[in-house]
Amino acid sequence: MRYKLIVSYDGSNYHGFQKQNNGLGVEEVIETALFQITKEETNIVGSGRTDRGVHAYGQVCHFDSSVNLQESNWTKALNTFLPSDIRVISVTEVSDDFHARFHAKKKKYSYVITRKYDLFKRNHQTYIHYPLDVRLMKEALMDFVGKHDFYGFSTYVINKPTIKEIFEATLTEDGDKIVISFVADGFLKYMVRSMVGTLIDIGRGKLSKDIVKEVLESKDRSKAGKTAKPEGLYLEYVLYDE
Amino acid sequence: MRYKLIVSYDGSNYHGFQKQNNGLGVEEVIETALFQITKEETNIVGSGRTDRGVHAYGQVCHFDSSVNLQESNWTKALNTFLPSDIRVISVTEVSDDFHARFHAKKKKYSYVITRKYDLFKRNHQTYIHYPLDVRLMKEALMDFVGKHDFYGFSTYVINKPTIKEIFEATLTEDGDKIVISFVADGFLKYMVRSMVGTLIDIGRGKLSKDIVKEVLESKDRSKAGKTAKPEGLYLEYVLYDE
């Protein structure tokens, strides 16, 4: 039986979603919980990595198991064995050819910036103490929308297609908080954090608002802004043709 | 010179405010930062303990130092050396007879309950999955107000005065969140958590709403509710005659 698992996690204490040599990944913790339930070695396949310190509301994975539990019992059993910073939202039986990574059609990421330091949210939003010109950031944001080669907004991408389509990009301001969201058919390594870092540098006046177009055209990473910190980043959801 | 320090901290990663043999206290971390600034061994005296996992918006301490810095420079220097989960709000010079514990006149504690589990706030609010009758809790809450012997709502209190006056007690509901606050001339060990635990047991129908009066009169801890968990508790402020 193949199962699709939707899981949320607080990435603060993990070295990213995937297994790491140098630290614990969320994936490994879920596999350990599955082993405790099924007594079978079970590999999970995620829709993609998230970096160290990055969070998820709805990461999607699949796994195969000969154990046949009711969907709600999978969820209950997993949440019993998982630590409190990883919570399974749902487990559903899917066809054997479902693939969490290859069949992902759309993903949404959100990035939360605050201009007021909050001790209790220090791992869950990125504090920026510079004044930001939000109007300029909004204008530049629109240049990301569409099908582009995002090579200049990524890092460590070798021999992989770098053309992605961003369907939607929004920036909302709520008091001291700024939330920037992207819906795309896929994202490259460090892509959201590079885009957000560039927008921050535009907002504080370090980069011109035309830099987005320039980096997309030149594919020159060195022209873009700094990679934004991981703590503000959330994988919101992954969508499939279903 | 004597200084008064107001500090906020996220207690999640500490074994309480005071130095502990078995784990790191917030106090010790502040003393280490003071040593890094002044190169003097400096003891701080807090307004009182907070338990392991309990937070503070405005804990107050005093310390003596031969080092004479501007008030704003103390704050900046301390925040440079302190970890991100402890933030100094202010440092002010006070008279030599100011005492953070003996001269405290009023303290406010708040306790945050949620009825919707939030992964990202698991260390900062207490999740209750039982339905709660908030009206009953509000009624019982009023019985705490006034001057009473709170021995029955404390633990490990030996040879200390147990009569305290609660000036104000409030319960506010906001969606899934319930915030219970107490302003008093002082609190005994585990007092707020015992009072809140009793209110929770009243809200879920395990205890009668008259139990508050009964415990205050009988001083019988065994009749009260369970001690509520630490993660929802915040020391809001400490006031002095100034």
HADDOCK unambig.tbl for C-alpha pairs under 7 A between the chains (distance, minus, plus):
assign (segid A and resid 10 and name CA) (segid B and resid 119 and name CA) 6.70 0.50 0.50
assign (segid A and resid 10 and name CA) (segid B and resid 120 and name CA) 6.15 0.50 0.50
assign (segid A and resid 85 and name CA) (segid B and resid 119 and name CA) 5.83 0.50 0.50
assign (segid A and resid 119 and name CA) (segid B and resid 10 and name CA) 6.71 0.50 0.50
assign (segid A and resid 119 and name CA) (segid B and resid 85 and name CA) 5.84 0.50 0.50
assign (segid A and resid 120 and name CA) (segid B and resid 10 and name CA) 6.16 0.50 0.50
